[in-house]
């Protein structure tokens, strides 16, 4: 992020950018940790269900790294 922001909307935008830039399994795992940290920080303010709803698209991006087809591409 260019500046420090505590607004959850800015954090979600940043998390999406990080998820889309992942190229390895390790990067995706680190991004998952960032998503978990988002949930921990904002679950009281937004509600846990809302946090999961906000990070749904990010989870879909990160899921690609867990699929067997990704590992075949990475080995080539």
ABEGO torsion letter per residue (X at the ends): XABBBABAAAAAAAAAAAAAABABAAAAAAAAAAAAAAAAAAAAAAEAAAAAAAAAAAAAAAAAAABAAAAAAAAX
